[in-house]
Amino acid sequence: AAAAAAQPSTSAAACAASSSAQHHHPQQGSSSSGDDADSAKYRHVFLRRFTAEWVHAGVAWHSVQILEKRKQYEEAVARLRLLLHSQLSVHRRGKWYNRLTINLHRNLSRSEEALQYCIQGLREGAAVPRGDRIELGKRTRRIATAIARATSKKAVWSREIPSDLRKTVTEASEFQLLSNIRESKVLGRPLDDSKAA
């Protein structure tokens, strides 16, 4: 069942990417009202979710998890690249970048390529949700550190990253959730009078 679910999504992802590219770069001479309506739908971020290609992209994204469980990391990487090439499901781009860099760095030992995709994702700025961008920034520093240590123990991770992104990566790596908030007990009258006794 897993194999059957993973196999058709390759064509689904290809269909989504090709259809998205076709609507983003329409051929000259197509001036019918139907084509204009379709082009307008693809240009509008919200209206894209009502297209078949949006559904195909969702199927392809969910199939990535199946491929990873089957340790077919090359196929998962190819599918994630295809999804990033499309302009569909833009709210998931951060997740796609994170999964792609994990597969490349951890599972395929292609750290240099993973770092390039980290940089590409960070350069998209607000197009990547803030939570995903913070996670991507932390991973960027870890990968850059691993690459730097492979060449020299005294190498600095920041040399592997463009200067305009070093501050972004530093802020992301130092970001911490407020999970250790100090608790304080306040003594007072119970809200329920029946429990006062």
N, C-alpha and C positions, 0 to 999 in steps of 0.2 A: 504493500500500500504506500509505503514511503517512497519507493522508487517511482511508482505511478504518479505520485503527487509532485515529485521533483522534476521529472522529465518534461512534461508539457509546458512548464513555466519558462523554459528557455525560449520557446517561440513566443510566449506571452510577453516576456521582457523585450525581446527583439521587436515585436509588434508595437509595444508601447513606445520604445525609443524611436523607431522609424516613423511612426505616426506623429509623435511629438515633433521630430525634426522636420517632417513634411509640412506640418501646420505652422511651424515657426519660420520656415523658408518656403512660402508658397511659390509655385511656378508662375511665370508671367503669362498673362492672357486669361487666367481664370477670374472672371468678373461676375459670375452668377451670384445671386443673392444668397443661395444656400452655402456656397463656399465662403462668402463674406461672413455669414453667421457662424460657421464653424471656426474660421480664423479668429473671430472676436472671442469665441468661447475659449480657445486655447490661449489667447493672450491674457485673459482674465484669470488670476490665480485661483479665485474661489470657484469659478465655473468649470475649471478643469476636472474637478472631482465628479462631475456628471457625465464624463466621457468614458467610453469602453477602455481606452488606454490607461486611464487612472486605475481601473479595476485590475487590468493586466499587471500594472506596476505593483499593486498590492499583493497579487498572487506571487509574483517573482520575488518580492521581499520576504514573504513568509516561507518560500521554498529555500531560502538561504540557510535557515536554521536546520532544515532537513539535510542539506548537503554537508553542513559542518558536522552534524552527528554521524554522518557516514564517512567523515574525514575526506571528503572530496573538496579540498580547499581551493584547488585551481578553478573548479567550476563555480564555487561560491565567489571567488575574486572576480571572475569574468562577469558574473551576473551583477555584482555590485558596481562594477565599472559601467556596465550598460545602464543601470538605473541612474547613476550620477550623470551620465551623458544626456539623459532625458531631462525634461523640465517638469516632471510629474511628481506628485507627492512631495512638494518642497519642504513640508514640515518634518519629513523623515531624513533629510539630507545629512543631518548631524549623526543620526544613527548609522546611516550607510557608511559615512566616513570612518566612524569608530570601528565598525565591524570589519571594514576593508583593511584598516591599519593593523588590527589585531591578527587577522589571518596572514597578512604579509609578514609582520614582524615575529609573531610567536609561533605560528604554524608552518610557515614556509621559509623562515630565516632570511627574508629579503628586507633587511632593515633600511637600506638606502631608499628603496622604492616606497616603503611605508612612511619614511620621513617626508618624502616629497608629497605624498597625499595628505599628510598632516598639515604641511605648510599650505597646500592648496585649499584645504578645508578652512583653515584659519583666515585665509585671505578673502573668503566669501563674506566674512563679517556677520552682519545681522541676518543674512540668509540662513545661517546655522543657529538654531535655538541656543540660548545662553548656557543651559545646563550641558548640552552636548559640546558646546564650544569650550567650556571649562574642562570637561573630560578629555577632549581632544588636545587641549593645551598641556595637561598633565602628561598625557601619553607622548606628546612631542618631546618633552624634556627627558622622559625616560629613554626613549629611542635615541635621542641625540647623545645622551650620556653613555649609552651602550656602544654607540658608534665611536665616540671619542675615546673610550677606554680600550677599545679594540686596537686603536693605533698607538696610544700612549697613555700610561696611567696618570700622567700630569696634564693631559689634554682637558680643555674646558668645553662643556656641552654647548655653550653659547656660540662657539665658532661654527657649529654645524647648522645654525639657524640664521636666516637673514636678519640684519640689524633692526629692520622696522617691525619685526615680530617678537623680538626678545622681551620687551616689556609685557606684551600680551601673554607670552608663555610663562614668565615669572609670576605675574599676577594670578594666572590660573593654577600654577603649581602650589602657590601659597594660600589658595582659597580653601577654607574649611567651613563646614556646616556648624551651626551653633548647637552642637549636640551635648555639650557639657555645661548647660545652663544650671547655675546654682539654684537649688530649691530652698524655699523658706516657708516655714509654717506660720500661719496667722491664726491666732486664737480669737474666737468670736462666738456670737450667738448662733446656734443652728437655724437654718432657714425653715426647717420643719419643726413646728412647736411640739408635735407629738413625740419627737425624739429628745426633747429638751430634758425630760425627766430621766 
